[in-house]
Each structure stands twice: as structure tokens, then as C-alpha cells.
Amino acid sequence: MKALIQAFAADADYQTVLTGVTAGMREQLISGLAGSSRQVLVSALRSDLDRPMLVVTHNMFAAQKIAEDLQELLSPSEVLLYPANELVAAEAAVSSPETLAQRIDALIRLSQGFRGIVVVPFSGVRRYVPVKGVMADAQISLKVGESLPMETFLRRMTGIGYERVDRVESKGEMSVRGGIVDFYPLTSPVACRVEWFDEEIDSIRTFDASDQRSLEKLDAFVVTPCRELPADERRFKNAAQHAQDLLDKQLEKMADRTAKERLKGEIGSEIEKLREEQYFSEMYKYVSLLYPERHTLLDYLPQDTLLILDEPLRLIETARQLERDEAEWATHLLSHGKSLPSLPLARETDEIMHHRAYQTIFLSLFLRQIPHTQPQNILNFMCRATQNFHGQMNVLKSEMDRWKKAGATVMMLAGSAERMDRMRRVLHDYGIEPPSLIEGNLQAGFELPSIHLVVITEGEMFSQKQRKATRVDKKIDNAERIKSYTELKVGDYVVHQNHGIGKYLGIGTLEIGGIHKDYMHVMYAGGDKLSVPIEQIDMIQKYVGSEEKEPKVYKLGGNEWARVKTKVRSSVKDIADELIKLYADRQASPGFAFGQDTPYQQEFEAMFPYDETRDQLRAIGEIKADMEMSRPMDRLLCGDVGYGKTEVAVRAAFKAAIEGKQVAILVPTTILAQQHFETFRERFSGYPFNVQVLSRFRSRKEQNETMKGIKAGTVDIVIGTHRLLSQDVVFKDLGLLIVDEEQRFGVSHKEKLKRLKTNVDVLTLTATPIPRTLHMSMLGVRDLSVIETPPENRFPVQTYVLEYSAALVRESVERELARGGQVYYLYNRVQGIHQMADQIKALVPDARVAVGHGQMSEQELEKTILDFLDGESDVLVSTSIIETGVDIPNVNTLIVHDADKMGLSQLYQLRGRVGRSNRIAYAYFTYQRDKVLTEVAEKRLQSIKEFTELGSGFKIAMRDLAIRGAGNLLGAEQHGFIASVGFDLYSQMLADEVAARKAQLDGAAPVEERKVATVIDLSLDAYLPSDYIYDSIQKIEIYKKVAAIRQIEETEDLRDELVDRFGDLPLAVENLLAVARLKAYGAEYGIEQISQKADDWKLRIAARDMARIDKKKVDLLCLKYENRFKRFDDDGAGGPPFLLLRGKGLTQEQRLELLEKFLHDYQEAVKSKGELQDVAQ
């Protein structure tokens, strides 16, 4: 990119600008720069002057594009984007932490003297921000070996906005356990753990919030604030006092009693919070009282900053709009008693535009008079935007010849090395001699005739927009998340395998005969309480059934549970039979084995404009491997909406088509057919394949043509609705069938599908997540590929939960239309939907509003949605029909009316409908003002607030969807059975049945390898004391890990984890791990029980494991231990053989140590199973 900047800098006009700046001209006006040439100009100035710069644009969208280009041209560390909230209403809403983190990061770096380029939308320049010093002081620097009392540290952490929780899982949280403090700064990709020794910092390390394990050690760490308005006691008290004075003045002026009361109540409670130094979401209103200095971003900049105003006329217009919005919002708040007059949030526009303390350059496309400015230098660059070639290389060729004659330097930009190769190949194929190719990416190309420079980006050459995938920090895997929805909380329902469903009351330590042990308490019908010792934790699972109904709680000791279990088992058997039958048929039928990937395949895959996710690559690999086998593929690919399933299907289709096979893609709705058709057509452009679509939108004639083509084999890929299943559609040589959302087809269609499926490779796509446990139980029978990582989508959807107000609707709709986008307005009742649409029309007269709901005829609905897709309307007011798979990338604002009435999984899927393109998307979940929410709805909104990170709201949505997924996979009639025993137990039963059947089928004898579960009955304190791990959820998590130990080495891992997370182990925990090791030895050697009688410990050996023991060796081993151990062939009463440990004169701990040593050596005396089989032969 340096070459590009240097070429541009050679321009004479540019040189005069540069001279103007160095000569100290106050104002220059530059017009005519098109495409990305402005960003090149800014980069050139930056390289030549090496001065700090501030680029101001009219909105976030423009700022983002400019910042991306500048980061490409210079380096990412030189450019800061300050993502300001453009909506005032959004300030108060609980919003997502990512942009907040970026803003805080920018302010902190500026306060530390950052001297690069800052790009900011106009709304960010006028807002008041904390004084520079405050931001610099709001950081805490930690150093290993430094003395810093923990209390002081915790106090300061609360001061800069960290919230105390039991376990740190998301940004802005901190937790304290003994001498360990965990916290997760907004600006850091990983969380941080600090350990104290007395008053001194002993160690600092980063850790992964998903599994709580440490990653690497650090010597020092700077903690950044997680509030935008950090303030000390003095500022809080001043603000509270000021606000109180304003309130008293306002109350004196008012006559209306109820309004007075309301104002007093609302503002009074906020003033109280200020007095107590509490942070609250409405705090932004008091920014001018907290920081009476009234500084803005401009006050953070160094003196020699160069100010660049992009499109000044548009800036002025935006500024007026922002001021109108703010005034209206203030009126709205005032009328509801939620604010006071004279609480400004931002500087006056005129003050910013006309009293500039810095040298300024105005950039404008057209030469226009800008009010109140006297530029000393006015320049008009001759510059054109490069035309779009849309992949028409002959047009490009003639242009290239023209440029060559004119002696122009042509530069082509390609996003990566592969793309560069591809560009070279394409140019070579068309006999165009390649100009200079540069690796890099700009938004748009341009042409500067004055210096004969032409810049072409990939986007202009091929019609795909090339997108720059900026890496987002890795979010927790869904697997992690799904794990966490099985967390047990008090009051949850649990399933005990032998006693049925009960209510979990918590975990508690009981002392019996001087020994402490933890028990899980479960309540059954009739108030019976069952205490389950923690080592039987495997017997208990959280009950996961359907969201709506409470499960039936059973009586202890009744036989009803056994009956229910039997019923479910027989249903599971039927399913297992069916699955195995399908599996056997498939194993037996011959299919077509595709060859290895061709070079064409690799080239085709490199054309994909995004970075593939790990899961996508894995799924593609699995599918190709299946296609290359000689038996027919039957794979289910599941992944959430927008996780890139289509791309996986496209690649599979290419693989089939390149070998001359036909591909059929079956989709449930006409609209989806249309969308898939467009995707496939775009991806396959430039390859000699004929892609067609069969659906209602095609005329009779077109349909007949297509059908003839299918029969003759001239149509390579056909996409269609169930029309594809008709009798008259005959394939010449079908090689791959792709079915999208199979569960949405009716029974008769499914039957026809079965006929089509024989001997063909089949790939089924579904968006309903299939739960992990179920996935495992199908292993080897139905092949599943799962895409769990969301795509590298640049921006998480900005989610706000707030009260409904007309001002909000108008502001957000106008804002979206201003950037050329569209809006979904979800109104989930058919009655009143037209009135709602009229209301929106009244609020935003320019908007074209369409209405869609389920009671319209199918044709009418399709037409509405397609018109919306084509941009014929701006706002679609609809019921929840939009949640089903229609992808409209231009919709980036979602407003949900009465969000408290919707199900969580619905809201989750809806939110996935926006933010599919490369701009920031907004989702507003609104609820009615002053309405008492039902408790359920309140909980739901609370979860959506947490949705802003894909947090716990996700878990609940997962739960609901998991159940739907199970129903889809196994048939809806299974719902009842799943609900009656809970999900996990159901999956377990299914897995057992399937495994047994499969073993039979493959001709192996059902394996009876039951490992011995050693019962340990020793009077030892082996548990997790509450002063070591206080939080019961974490306690259960650790007990589960202990129960899962099978190998001796695993205890060491667990031990490291415990020390890392909770500090040094107390004796009771050491014993707990020792008992886990004894169990592992027991399973290995066939020891059934280790029990204690007075001073002696007795190890009972299973009869069937006796054959493995070399008695002579055991006796020798006993001698080696000075006869502390002795072997008995039976207990004198014909009982099983055992070993005795004589423990006289030893403490319990010494006995434990001795036994572990003995068991370690004992392996010499035990033959492995392999040796036994040799002997038998």
C-alpha cells in the first residue's frame, strides 16, 4: 500500500495542500475526491506530516468505512475509531459492551497521548465526556511483588464500575475467593486473575472465562474502567447537590400535584444513587454535573492536531438532526417526570463547527460554499470513481488498453495472496497483461487523470464485494454454553435414575459419626426428602423438558416412575430399530464415489468472500469424505441461522457438478428457493454450470424448459420447492440431493423424498440446534456435522431493551433509512397491525411501510416479502413470520413491539435476522410504559438484556430449541416421552439401545465389559468445605469432575485446576482426590469395596477378577511391605477373596498413603486382559 500512497503524493494538487498545512493555513477546502481517494489523501498527509489527526464524518457507517481504509493504508495501531451512540435513547438503554469498550479504549489511549488518527462520527465530537485526567486516573496498574492492600484494590474496582459476582463469565465482572481476585476488563480479550500473599501481589495471570483455567503469567497489568463516566466521591457528591438544587427550583415552578410527585420520585431516587456513588443506566443525564468542566473529545487532542471534516454540509445537517432528536427526547423525558431542564448532554453545534482551535481541511465531493468559513486555499481534484466491471473482462480489457495508451499506472488491489493469484490467472486467461498488483483492500477504486493513476479493487473487478474479515475475539464455544445450561440452581427439577423427578433443594454438608460429607437434597411428592451422597452425583441430572409445563414430581418408593421408564424404553426401542434399519439399508446399497478435490475446487473455494470458521471447514471436510466413499452419504448439517450452512452446501454441489453429476436442492418455501437461487447463481458465475430454479415464480414455459433440461442433463443444478418431487420431474443423473429444513415438509412429501434418496448422496440442512447429548447417542448411525461457531460477523447486534416511545421509533427508523437500510417492525398480533403501520407512516412520512402477516394468502405474503427484498418498501411491519430463514441483508434495524410477550427462543432467532451484512445492526426490544410486567415477562426481559453478550439468554433459548431439535430429529411424537423422563435420561436410554443394536448388526457379540465401581467406605473427611469453595454451582461442577476421573493422571490435572482457581488445597480436598485415585485403581484391578473395621482396611476383590491375579506375586508384595498387607482366599464364610491392610499405630492419612503406594506396585501382580486371552488360547 506504500506504493499507492507514494504515487498519490506525487500529485501537484496534493503538494499544494501539504504546503498549505506546513505554512500554517487555518482552512483549506478540497473537493472532487471520489472513491477511497480521500482516505489515500489522509494517509499521505499522515505519512508526510506525522501529526495527530481527527477525521469527523456525519455518521457511524461512514466513520467505519474510513477507519477500515485507513487501517489498511497505514497500520491498525495508528488508527482509532470512536464509535459514538448516535441515538440519544440508546444512551440509557442497556446496550452491548463491545462499542462501549472501544470508546473507553479510545479515550484512555488519547489520555495517554496517542498521536495517530482518530475517526469519529459527528455525534461523538459534541457529547460531553469525562475530563482527560479522570480517564487517566481511572486505571489501576498492578505489578507482581508490589504492595497493595486487597481491600483498597476492591474499593477502587467498584469505583471504576466492576460488578461482584460468584464466578466471572462476562466482561465487567469480578469475583473474590480467599486471596484470589478475578476480573474481566471490557477492553481485554481474556480475563485476569490476581493472587495476593498478605498485602503483596503474588501473581498475575490471564485466564479463559469459559473453563476458568489460567493461560499465561504476567508481570504487570493495567486495569481499565468499565464505565464511561468514572467519578470519585467528590464529583458524585457535587453532582447530587447540584441536581438537588435544580430539582427544588423546578418543583417550585410546578402546579400540577401528580406531576410534582412523579418528578420528585423519579429524580429523587436518582439523586440518592448519586449520593451513594452507585452507577445506574440513566447516569448519562448528569454528565454536565459530574464534569462541570464540560469537555468533549476535542479536549483530548494534542495542540498540533489536524482536523479533517468530511462533507461539512452533511455534517451541519446531521448536527441539526441530532439537536432536534435530543430536544425531543428531553421533552419526552420531562413530560414523564424523568429529567430536569438545563441538563445539556452535548456542546452546541455552532461552537464546534465555527470555533475550531485546530488547522482544518474540509473534504467535499462538490465545490460548495460552506457557511462561516474562509478557506485560504480551494482546490478541486480531477478524480473519478472507477467503474464496476461486474466480472466482464472484455470491458476491463478495452479499458486497460485505453489506460496503457494514456500511459497510466494501474494498480489492482487483492485482499489476500490467494486472491492475488486468482486475479493473475483471470487476467492471464483474458490475455490482459497484469498491472502492478498490491495486496490490500479499499472500499472503492478511483482514477486520478492528473497523475495518470488508476486504482481498481476486487469489488469493481468481480461483482462480489470483497469484505475484510476483522477478527473478533473468540467467543465461548456453544459447547461451553450448552454445558452451562445444565447448571443446577436451587429450585430446579432434577431426575434421579431410580426415584424419578424431584425438586433440588441444594447441597449441604452433614456430619455423621464425626465424618463430614456433602449431600444433594431432593424433595419428592408429599414432602419426602432424599439426601443423595455426592459420590452418586452421576445418578442425578437436571431435568430439561419443555419450557411451558412443570414436570410431574414423583413419590419416593412408589412404582409409578418404574412404569414411566418402561414406557419410554419401549418407545426408544422402536426408534432405535428404525435408525438401525436405515443404517443397514444404506450400508448395503451402492452409491457413486466422487474423486478427490480438483484444482478447480480449490479455486472455487478461494472465491468465498469471508473467512471460513473452524466448524465450517470441519463440516466441509466431513461431507467431502462422505462423498468420496462408495456408499451413499446421509448427513445432517445443523447450524444456527446465518452460520454459513449455505456455503457448505454450495461447495458440496460444486464437487458433484464438476464430475458431471446433477444436483437437486429442495427447500420449503418459494422465497427461500429464490434466495438460494441467487446465492448459487452468484457463486457459480464464471463457471460453465447451468443453475435453474423450479417454483411458482417461474412461468409455465420456463418451468417446462427447466424440466426438459433436467431430463436431458443440460441443467446441472436445480433448486426448487416440493414441485421438484412431482412425478414429471425426471433426473438424467442425480448425484447429490440437498434438503433444507426437512422437518417443514409434510408426510406425503417425505415419502416421495425417500424414493428420490435411494443410492444418491443426501445432505440435509437444519437451523434448529441438535443438542450435544442427542448427537452423541446417534453416533455412527446418523452422521451429523454441527456448525457452532458464529461467522466472523464484524459487529455483534447492538441490543437495547427499553420502554416503547414514539420518539424512539421515529428516530431509529429515520436513522436506518438515512444509511439506505430497511427496518423490521415486529408486531405479533394480526388485530391492530394495520393501525400500527399507519402510526409509523404518521411518524416517518417518507417511509414506505408494508404489512405482512400469517392470515394473508400465501401468494400475497410472498409478494410483500419479495418487494421488501427488492427494496420496494422501507419498513416491514409483520408478525413473527420473519423468523423463518428469509435472509434480507439490507435490514439492519429490528424493533420488537411488546417484547415481553414473546418467547425467548423466538426473540433469539429474530435477533439473528438482522446484522447479516457488514454494518452495525440495532435491535430494540420494547415494552409498554408504566405497565406492571408479569414476573415471567420480567425474567424474560432480564434475559434479553443479558442477550447483549450471547450470555445466559442464549442458554434459555438453547434449552427451548434443543427440545424442538430433538422432536425434529426423532419425530414430534417423541415430545411427550422426552418430557416425562427429561432429556438427558432419554438420550442415555437411546444411546444404550442404539449401541446394542449396532453391535448385533455388525456381528459382534454385545460387549459385557462392566467396569467395577469401587465402593469406598472409610471414615475420612473427603469433601469440599464451604470456606474453600463457597458457591454451590461451582461446588457441583468440581464434584462432577471428581466423579468423572478414570485415570490416575487426571487427578493431577484437577489438582492444578483447583490450586489455580481456588488457592491451596485443604486436607479434606486432598483426601477427596486421594479417594478418587483409589476408585481409579479399584476399577483397574477389580476391587469391589474398600471398607474399614477398627484399625484395619479391607479390600474386597471381585470373583471374576481373581483369574487375573498372580497370587505368588501378591504374597511377595505383601512381604515387601513388612506384612502390613495380607491376602485371604475367602472370608471363612465362603465370601469373596480380599486383601487386608493392618493399620495399627497409623493415622488415617498414613494408611491412605501406604495403600496408594501398595496399589501402585500391585499392577505387577495383575495380568492385563490381553494376556488372559493368550492363556485361554
LINNOR-V385021 format. One record per backbone hydrogen bond with DSSP energy under -1.0 kcal/mol. CO is the residue of the C=O (numbers start at 1). NH is the residue of the N-H. If there is no record, write none. Layout:
co-><CO,CO>
nh-><NH,NH>
This chain:
co-><1,2,3,4,5,8,11,12,13,14,15,16,17,18,19,20,21,26,27,28,29,30,31,34,36,37,38,39,40,41,42,43,44,45,46,52,53,54,55,56,57,59,60,61,62,63,64,65,66,67,68,69,70,75,78,80,82,88,97,98,99,100,101,102,103,104,105,106,107,108,109,110,116,117,118,119,120,121,122,122,123,126,131,132,133,134,140,142,143,146,149,150,151,152,153,154,155,156,157,158,160,163,170,172,173,174,175,177,179,180,181,182,183,184,185,191,192,193,194,195,195,197,199,200,201,203,204,205,206,207,208,213,216,219,221,223,232,233,234,235,236,237,238,239,240,241,242,243,244,245,246,247,248,249,256,257,258,259,260,261,262,263,264,265,266,267,268,269,270,271,272,273,274,280,282,283,284,286,286,287,291,295,296,297,298,302,306,307,308,309,311,312,313,314,315,316,317,318,319,320,321,322,323,324,325,326,327,328,329,330,331,333,334,345,348,349,350,351,359,360,361,362,363,364,370,377,379,384,389,391,392,393,394,395,396,397,398,399,400,401,402,403,404,409,410,411,412,414,416,417,418,419,420,421,422,423,424,425,426,427,428,436,438,444,446,447,448,449,452,453,454,455,456,457,457,458,460,461,468,477,478,479,480,483,484,489,492,493,494,495,496,500,501,502,503,504,506,508,510,512,515,517,518,519,520,521,522,523,524,528,530,532,533,534,536,537,539,541,544,554,555,559,560,561,562,563,564,565,566,567,568,569,570,571,572,573,574,575,576,577,578,579,580,581,582,583,584,585,598,599,600,601,602,605,613,614,615,616,617,618,619,620,621,622,623,624,626,627,630,633,635,636,637,638,640,644,645,646,647,648,649,650,651,652,653,654,656,657,662,662,663,664,665,666,669,670,671,672,673,674,675,676,677,678,679,680,684,687,690,690,692,694,695,699,700,701,702,703,704,705,706,707,708,709,709,709,710,716,717,718,719,720,721,722,723,726,733,735,736,737,738,739,741,742,746,747,748,749,750,751,752,753,757,761,762,763,764,765,766,771,772,773,774,776,778,778,783,785,791,798,800,802,805,806,807,808,809,810,811,812,813,814,816,817,822,823,824,825,826,830,832,833,834,835,836,837,838,839,840,844,848,848,850,852,853,857,858,859,860,861,862,863,864,865,866,867,868,874,875,876,877,878,879,880,881,883,888,890,892,893,894,895,896,898,899,903,904,905,906,907,908,910,921,922,923,924,925,926,927,934,935,936,937,938,939,940,941,942,945,946,949,952,953,954,955,956,957,958,959,960,961,962,963,964,965,966,967,971,972,974,975,976,977,978,982,983,984,985,986,987,988,989,990,991,992,993,994,995,996,997,998,999,1000,1008,1015,1017,1018,1020,1025,1025,1031,1032,1033,1034,1035,1036,1037,1038,1039,1040,1042,1048,1049,1050,1051,1052,1053,1054,1055,1056,1057,1058,1059,1066,1067,1068,1069,1070,1071,1072,1073,1074,1075,1076,1077,1078,1079,1080,1081,1082,1082,1086,1088,1089,1090,1091,1093,1096,1097,1098,1099,1100,1100,1102,1103,1105,1106,1108,1109,1110,1111,1112,1113,1114,1115,1116,1117,1118,1119,1121,1124,1126,1128,1137,1138,1139,1140,1141,1143,1147,1148,1149,1150,1151,1152,1153,1154,1155,1156,1157,1158,1161,1162,1163,1165,1168,1169,1170,1171,1172,1173>
nh-><5,6,7,8,9,11,15,16,17,18,19,20,21,22,23,25,24,360,376,362,379,364,381,37,40,41,42,43,44,45,46,47,48,49,50,306,118,308,120,310,122,63,64,65,66,67,68,69,70,71,72,73,74,78,117,119,84,91,101,102,103,104,105,106,107,108,109,110,111,112,114,113,53,80,55,82,57,124,125,126,127,347,135,136,137,138,223,221,146,201,153,154,155,156,157,158,159,160,162,161,226,174,173,163,184,165,182,180,196,177,194,175,192,172,188,207,183,205,181,202,203,200,148,197,145,195,218,193,215,191,212,208,206,144,142,140,236,237,238,239,240,241,242,243,244,245,246,247,248,249,250,251,252,253,260,261,262,263,264,265,266,267,268,269,270,271,272,273,274,275,276,278,277,283,285,286,287,289,290,291,294,129,299,300,301,305,54,361,56,363,315,316,317,318,319,320,321,322,323,324,325,326,327,328,329,330,331,332,333,334,335,338,337,128,352,353,354,355,307,28,309,30,311,32,373,29,31,447,392,393,396,397,398,399,400,401,402,403,404,405,406,408,407,454,436,456,438,440,420,421,422,423,424,425,426,427,428,429,430,432,431,412,414,36,455,384,453,452,409,448,411,446,413,460,461,462,389,391,470,481,482,483,484,486,487,492,504,543,502,541,500,496,554,494,523,491,521,519,517,515,512,510,534,508,532,505,530,503,527,524,522,520,536,537,539,540,497,495,983,525,558,563,564,565,566,567,568,569,570,571,572,573,574,575,576,577,578,579,580,581,582,583,584,585,586,587,588,589,602,603,604,605,606,608,617,618,619,620,621,622,623,624,625,626,627,628,629,594,591,762,764,785,766,787,643,648,649,650,651,652,653,654,655,656,657,658,661,660,735,736,718,738,720,740,673,674,675,676,677,678,679,680,681,682,683,684,687,689,716,717,719,721,698,703,704,705,706,707,708,709,710,711,712,713,714,715,732,663,692,665,694,667,724,725,726,729,662,761,664,763,666,765,744,745,750,751,752,753,754,755,756,757,760,737,635,739,637,741,639,775,776,777,778,779,781,782,636,638,793,923,925,927,809,810,811,812,813,814,815,816,817,818,821,820,892,876,895,878,897,833,836,837,838,839,840,841,842,843,844,847,874,875,877,879,856,861,862,863,864,865,866,867,868,869,870,872,871,823,850,825,852,827,882,883,884,885,891,822,922,824,924,826,926,901,902,907,908,909,910,911,912,913,798,894,800,896,802,899,804,938,939,940,941,942,943,944,945,946,948,949,951,956,957,958,959,960,961,962,963,964,965,966,967,968,969,970,971,974,975,978,979,980,981,982,986,987,988,989,990,991,992,993,994,995,996,997,998,999,1000,1001,1002,1004,1003,1010,1090,1092,1020,1022,1028,1029,1035,1036,1037,1038,1039,1040,1041,1042,1043,1044,1045,1051,1053,1054,1055,1056,1057,1058,1059,1060,1061,1062,1063,1070,1071,1072,1073,1074,1075,1076,1077,1078,1079,1080,1081,1082,1083,1084,1085,1086,1087,1102,1015,1100,1017,1098,1096,1093,1141,1091,1139,1088,1089,1105,1106,1108,1109,1167,1111,1114,1115,1116,1117,1118,1119,1120,1121,1123,1122,1124,1142,1140,1138,1101,1128,1099,1126,1097,1146,1151,1152,1153,1154,1155,1156,1157,1158,1159,1160,1161,1162,1164,1165,1166,1110,1172,1173,1174,1175,1176,1177>
